[in-house]
């Protein structure tokens, strides 16, 4: 949307590999994986590496599987006080990265975001609460 060459995969319920048919040396794959580590994500990381794409990994451990060697590793903790892992650290890192990408995209990125939001608003994509009826 804001950055035409930034793609989230998978875009649907398919496998990340379905979207990576043309990944190659000019591409960067940024992957996130936390315990239990996704086999699909590990396969996508291996495919990107085999195709000479650069790899960024956001995870709690650099050793998520054999032969996964990212170009850049961003470690975040998933420790929490309850049974499930906490992803708030990962979300904070993603928020910072996205802000940097949009800033780097300059006015063109900001204009695309504004156009996207205007289009969604014009076509009723957002829920609008109705005011309650007042009886007299």
Backbone bond lengths (Angstrom), bond angles and torsions (degrees), N, CA, C in turn:
res aa  C-N    CA-C-N  psi(-1)  N-CA   C-N-CA  omega(-1)  CA-C   N-CA-C  phi
1 X - - - 1.431 - - 1.531 109.95 -
2 X 1.309 118.62 -66.94 1.466 120.65 -179.45 1.517 111.55 -75.82
3 X 1.308 115.43 -37.65 1.458 121.24 -178.15 1.524 107.75 -120.58
4 X 1.324 118.09 106.73 1.464 121.36 -172.40 1.526 115.23 -57.16
5 X 1.317 118.14 -24.45 1.463 120.25 -178.45 1.519 113.39 -96.93
6 X 1.335 117.54 7.16 1.461 122.10 177.96 1.520 107.95 -98.37
7 X 1.325 116.57 119.23 1.463 121.19 -177.55 1.517 109.98 -123.56
8 X 1.325 116.44 132.11 1.454 121.03 173.69 1.517 107.80 -91.08
9 X 1.325 117.23 130.03 1.460 119.70 178.79 1.517 109.37 -128.35
10 X 1.297 119.82 145.26 1.459 124.54 -8.00 1.522 110.92 -74.28
11 X 1.323 116.03 147.16 1.464 121.21 178.71 1.517 111.37 -80.93
12 X 1.295 115.80 -15.96 1.459 120.25 179.64 1.520 107.33 -134.86
13 X 1.297 117.09 -159.14 1.461 120.07 -175.87 1.529 113.00 -83.46
14 X 1.318 117.55 8.02 1.455 120.31 179.32 1.521 111.96 -77.57
15 X 1.288 114.69 -171.43 1.458 122.38 179.24 1.527 110.10 -83.66
16 X 1.334 118.22 148.64 1.467 119.18 173.50 1.531 111.80 -55.74
17 X 1.322 116.59 -32.37 1.467 120.13 -179.35 1.524 111.95 -62.60
18 X 1.344 117.25 -29.65 1.461 120.85 178.93 1.524 111.80 -59.96
19 X 1.316 116.92 -29.49 1.459 122.25 -176.19 1.530 112.48 -93.50
20 X 1.324 117.35 -3.82 1.465 120.60 -171.52 1.524 113.61 -106.79
21 X 1.304 117.56 23.77 1.461 121.57 -176.16 1.533 111.82 -59.84
22 X 1.327 117.77 -33.88 1.465 119.40 -175.83 1.526 113.42 -109.33
23 X 1.321 118.23 14.21 1.464 119.83 -179.93 1.526 109.49 -62.91
24 X 1.335 114.95 140.11 1.459 118.58 -177.52 1.516 112.32 -159.31
25 X 1.328 117.04 -164.71 1.461 122.34 -172.88 1.532 115.39 -57.76
26 X 1.295 118.93 -27.09 1.463 120.38 -179.64 1.514 114.17 -86.71
27 X 1.327 117.28 3.24 1.459 121.56 -173.99 1.525 112.30 -105.36
28 X 1.328 114.54 161.23 1.461 122.40 174.26 1.522 107.03 -128.58
29 X 1.319 116.50 128.93 1.460 121.56 173.96 1.515 107.53 -104.97
30 X 1.317 115.77 122.96 1.460 119.87 172.24 1.514 106.50 -107.83
31 X 1.317 115.58 120.88 1.462 120.80 -177.35 1.520 110.06 -120.49
32 X 1.326 114.52 148.50 1.464 121.72 173.39 1.512 107.25 -121.31
33 X 1.310 116.36 136.78 1.461 119.80 174.84 1.520 108.92 -154.02
34 X 1.319 114.03 136.02 1.458 121.80 -179.02 1.520 108.03 -135.50
35 X 1.338 117.20 157.38 1.467 119.25 -178.20 1.531 111.67 -57.62
36 X 1.305 117.48 138.02 1.461 128.41 -8.49 1.532 109.19 -74.03
37 X 1.308 116.99 130.36 1.459 122.27 -173.67 1.526 111.23 -65.73
38 X 1.324 115.35 133.98 1.458 122.09 -177.13 1.530 111.40 -74.09
39 X 1.323 116.26 126.97 1.468 120.94 176.34 1.528 110.44 -61.66
40 X 1.334 117.62 -37.44 1.468 121.25 179.64 1.528 111.12 -63.32
41 X 1.327 116.86 -40.77 1.465 120.24 179.15 1.523 110.55 -66.08
42 X 1.316 116.93 -41.57 1.466 120.70 178.71 1.531 110.43 -63.63
43 X 1.320 117.46 -40.83 1.473 120.51 176.62 1.526 110.64 -63.28
44 X 1.329 117.12 -40.06 1.467 120.87 178.91 1.530 110.63 -65.07
45 X 1.322 116.94 -40.98 1.470 120.61 176.68 1.526 111.20 -61.20
46 X 1.311 116.47 -42.46 1.474 120.42 179.45 1.527 111.47 -66.98
47 X 1.329 116.88 -40.88 1.461 120.15 178.34 1.528 110.28 -62.49
48 X 1.325 116.78 -45.58 1.465 120.22 179.19 1.522 110.64 -59.01
49 X 1.311 116.75 -44.50 1.465 121.05 179.63 1.535 110.06 -64.17
50 X 1.337 117.90 -45.03 1.470 121.40 179.18 1.520 111.66 -59.77
51 X 1.332 116.50 -33.28 1.462 121.38 -178.07 1.529 112.89 -91.43
52 X 1.324 116.39 9.19 1.473 122.71 176.10 1.527 114.05 69.30
53 X 1.318 118.03 22.12 1.463 120.86 172.80 1.526 108.37 -80.78
54 X 1.304 116.61 153.70 1.467 120.06 175.39 1.522 108.44 -77.87
55 X 1.337 115.75 151.03 1.460 120.96 -174.77 1.527 110.15 -128.46
56 X 1.332 114.85 129.20 1.462 122.59 172.19 1.521 106.34 -115.84
57 X 1.320 116.87 130.15 1.463 121.43 -179.85 1.519 109.71 -119.82
58 X 1.320 115.61 126.51 1.461 123.32 173.79 1.520 106.80 -109.91
59 X 1.330 116.70 112.83 1.463 120.37 -174.49 1.524 109.91 -160.82
60 X 1.316 114.62 174.68 1.466 119.79 176.22 1.523 111.13 -84.59
61 X 1.338 117.16 -15.44 1.459 121.57 -177.66 1.522 110.02 -146.59
62 X 1.317 115.60 139.89 1.467 120.06 176.29 1.526 110.94 -75.65
63 X 1.306 117.17 -17.14 1.463 122.55 -176.50 1.532 110.91 -102.74
64 X 1.326 117.20 61.60 1.463 119.09 -177.97 1.521 112.46 -81.00
65 X 1.334 116.78 -22.49 1.466 121.69 178.80 1.529 108.13 -166.10
66 X 1.341 117.32 158.01 1.468 119.68 177.56 1.532 111.63 -59.99
67 X 1.300 115.93 144.57 1.466 123.78 175.47 1.524 114.65 64.06
68 X 1.313 117.97 23.68 1.462 120.64 172.16 1.525 106.05 -100.96
69 X 1.341 115.68 109.26 1.453 121.04 -178.92 1.527 108.88 -127.57
70 X 1.316 116.79 92.31 1.466 118.79 -178.30 1.528 112.05 -71.39
71 X 1.319 115.88 153.16 1.464 120.60 173.14 1.523 109.88 -70.25
72 X 1.317 115.73 -33.46 1.460 121.49 178.09 1.524 107.98 -138.90
73 X 1.321 116.13 129.21 1.463 121.70 178.99 1.521 108.97 -115.56
74 X 1.320 116.37 125.31 1.458 122.58 177.26 1.524 107.37 -112.38
75 X 1.320 115.94 108.66 1.463 120.00 -176.20 1.523 110.48 -91.66
76 X 1.322 114.84 130.98 1.460 121.74 175.27 1.520 108.63 -131.29
77 X 1.304 115.41 147.27 1.459 120.45 178.62 1.525 110.07 -82.74
78 X 1.313 115.46 145.54 1.468 120.64 174.27 1.523 110.56 -117.73
79 X 1.321 116.78 11.45 1.467 120.25 -179.11 1.520 110.15 -63.43
80 X 1.319 114.80 141.45 1.458 120.11 178.25 1.521 109.40 -147.32
81 X 1.302 116.23 172.30 1.464 121.31 -179.93 1.518 111.94 -89.87
82 X 1.310 117.26 0.67 1.455 121.24 179.82 1.526 109.45 -125.80
83 X 1.312 116.66 -178.99 1.461 121.89 -172.34 1.535 113.67 -61.45
84 X 1.317 118.35 -42.29 1.459 121.65 -175.05 1.520 111.02 -85.57
85 X 1.336 115.40 150.34 1.453 119.95 177.87 1.519 111.34 -67.47
86 X 1.306 116.11 150.51 1.465 122.74 -179.61 1.531 108.79 -98.56
87 X 1.321 117.10 126.14 1.463 121.38 -177.23 1.525 113.17 -104.52
88 X 1.331 118.00 11.89 1.470 119.23 -177.59 1.535 111.57 -64.40
89 X 1.328 118.61 -34.11 1.464 120.75 176.35 1.519 111.34 -63.49
90 X 1.330 116.66 -42.51 1.467 121.01 178.32 1.526 110.67 -63.96
91 X 1.330 116.70 -40.49 1.462 119.98 -179.84 1.533 110.82 -65.65
92 X 1.333 117.43 -36.84 1.470 120.60 177.68 1.531 110.60 -64.45
93 X 1.329 117.07 -42.19 1.468 120.76 177.98 1.530 110.00 -63.84
94 X 1.333 117.64 -44.87 1.464 120.82 178.64 1.524 111.44 -61.87
95 X 1.321 116.78 -40.46 1.458 120.82 178.83 1.530 110.54 -60.22
96 X 1.317 117.09 -44.10 1.475 121.24 178.65 1.528 111.39 -64.70
97 X 1.329 116.80 -43.39 1.467 120.19 179.63 1.526 111.31 -63.74
98 X 1.330 116.82 -43.48 1.460 120.56 179.97 1.529 110.63 -64.88
99 X 1.323 117.06 -41.51 1.466 120.10 177.49 1.529 110.41 -60.20
100 X 1.322 116.78 -41.18 1.469 120.70 178.64 1.533 111.02 -65.04
101 X 1.331 117.02 -43.04 1.467 119.98 179.42 1.521 111.48 -62.26
102 X 1.327 116.67 -43.96 1.465 119.87 179.73 1.525 110.00 -65.46
103 X 1.321 117.29 -41.74 1.465 120.44 177.84 1.532 110.21 -61.98
104 X 1.322 116.56 -42.02 1.470 120.76 178.61 1.521 111.73 -65.42
105 X 1.340 116.49 -29.37 1.461 121.11 179.05 1.516 113.02 -72.61
106 X 1.329 117.06 -13.62 1.460 122.00 175.51 1.516 114.18 65.42
107 X 1.321 113.93 -154.11 1.464 120.77 -176.18 1.525 111.91 -62.55
108 X 1.323 117.83 -33.45 1.471 120.37 179.47 1.527 110.62 -61.22
109 X 1.323 117.57 -42.67 1.469 120.89 179.06 1.522 110.55 -66.23
110 X 1.334 116.97 -42.97 1.467 119.82 179.61 1.526 110.81 -63.93
111 X 1.326 117.11 -38.61 1.468 120.63 178.96 1.525 110.90 -66.03
112 X 1.330 117.30 -39.48 1.471 120.25 178.10 1.524 110.99 -65.31
113 X 1.324 117.36 -39.02 1.465 120.41 177.80 1.527 109.78 -63.78
114 X 1.326 117.15 -45.36 1.463 120.88 179.41 1.528 110.96 -61.79
115 X 1.337 117.16 -42.96 1.468 120.74 179.18 1.525 111.06 -64.89
116 X 1.316 116.99 -40.41 1.465 121.76 178.47 1.526 110.56 -62.67
117 X 1.320 116.84 -47.33 1.462 119.73 -179.19 1.519 111.24 -66.55
118 X 1.325 118.16 -37.95 1.464 120.99 177.46 1.526 110.79 -63.72
119 X 1.321 117.11 -42.85 1.464 121.03 178.56 1.523 110.91 -60.83
120 X 1.324 116.92 -47.02 1.470 120.54 179.72 1.529 111.01 -63.83
121 X 1.303 117.05 -39.44 1.470 121.07 178.42 1.530 110.17 -65.12
122 X 1.341 116.40 -45.61 1.463 121.24 -178.78 1.522 112.53 -62.11
123 X 1.316 117.63 -31.74 1.457 120.99 -177.07 1.521 113.33 -101.51
124 X 1.322 116.67 16.59 1.457 120.74 172.15 1.516 115.27 68.06
125 X 1.319 117.15 34.28 1.465 119.75 -178.61 1.523 112.23 -74.40
126 X 1.328 116.26 -21.54 1.458 119.21 -176.46 1.522 110.56 -102.83
127 X 1.297 115.22 140.41 1.450 121.02 179.03 1.517 109.56 -70.01
128 X 1.305 116.03 134.50 1.457 121.85 177.42 1.525 108.49 -118.73
129 X 1.318 117.67 120.00 1.463 118.45 178.86 1.523 110.30 -67.68
130 X 1.312 115.17 145.30 1.461 120.14 176.66 1.517 108.19 -92.84
131 X 1.308 114.80 141.87 1.452 118.77 176.72 1.524 109.03 -67.55
132 X 1.311 117.38 142.59 1.464 118.61 179.79 1.521 110.72 -67.62
133 X 1.317 114.88 147.01 1.463 119.92 176.09 1.522 107.93 -76.92
134 X 1.297 114.44 133.98 1.464 119.47 178.96 1.518 108.08 -104.87
135 X 1.312 116.13 122.74 1.469 120.56 179.44 1.519 109.15 -89.50
136 X 1.305 115.36 141.39 1.470 119.56 178.29 1.489 110.56 -111.80
